[in-house]
């Protein structure tokens, strides 16, 4: 670990906005080495930092320290994250390398330009605001959705009333989809990687969305292998990506009068791939090219954030996202994930 730190110190040279930190990968990570311009960057002498909880240096606390160590465990990584000095956040660029038992980071203070720090703080504010809005709106919205679903299934409504109920429920589902996309887009990236079977989070996500659309003219068809080798993944983030794709595909199918959403999971070289196909309106090449760019909706209504979120989740797992035309009409969105 010290050898890696010494290499990074030579990289720093005379740069006064940088220092080197190393922390272990325990359940409560601690700083095990510090050198460079720590007094300028972190307002503390290197010796004062050693033995200190790494949680005190990251805005995300212990989880951020563990996530960063996991991120660079197999390959070097670069991340821009808010860090803390004297308890106050500042924008930092981290060049990370995994070592036995922990991680080493070349930390560069980005606040010299101030703009990066302001952007990091605004991102945190946005995440808090989105979480507040989602909480205050989703709870009453869920009650409305359950009431409408009950009316739709009751079977005693007149035809016109049933049609109005169906339209209202569809609008509630659209609002719920929008809320979920905004909340996920605003949430700071954070992974909790564990070894597991990719089929479990995929099936859980599909089953959840299927229950939401049980009374609609949309069905979900799965094509999952009987067995898959374990992969290192964050099951919560994988479920989020699958739910977003299935909900968007369901809305696209419903807009076209109904149909089947096809979900396929397959093993590929070095990892696994998930595909979700909808029978809706085929996107033009121009829209497919910008599909994963935030705030470029593919439908007449929508935030344009959902596919940006799923692309980010794939990238967090050292994979990628792509969108293609579905044979016979519709669209296929595929995500690849690294197995390790």
Secondary structure by P-SEA (a helix, b strand, c coil): caaaaaaaaaaaccccccbbbbbccccccccccccccccccccccccccccccccccccccaaaaaaaaaaaccccbbbbbbbbcccbbbbbbbbbbbcccccccccccccccaaaaaaaaaaaaaaaaaaaaaaacaaaaaaaaaaaaaaaacccccaaaaaaaaaaaaaaaaaaaaaaaaaaaacccccccccccaaaaaaaaaaaaaaaaccccbbbbbbcccccccccccaaaaaaaaaaaaaaaaaaaaaacbbbbbbbbbbccccbbbbbbbccccccaaaaaacccccccccccccccaaaaaaaaaaaaccbbbbbbcccbbbbbbbbbbcc
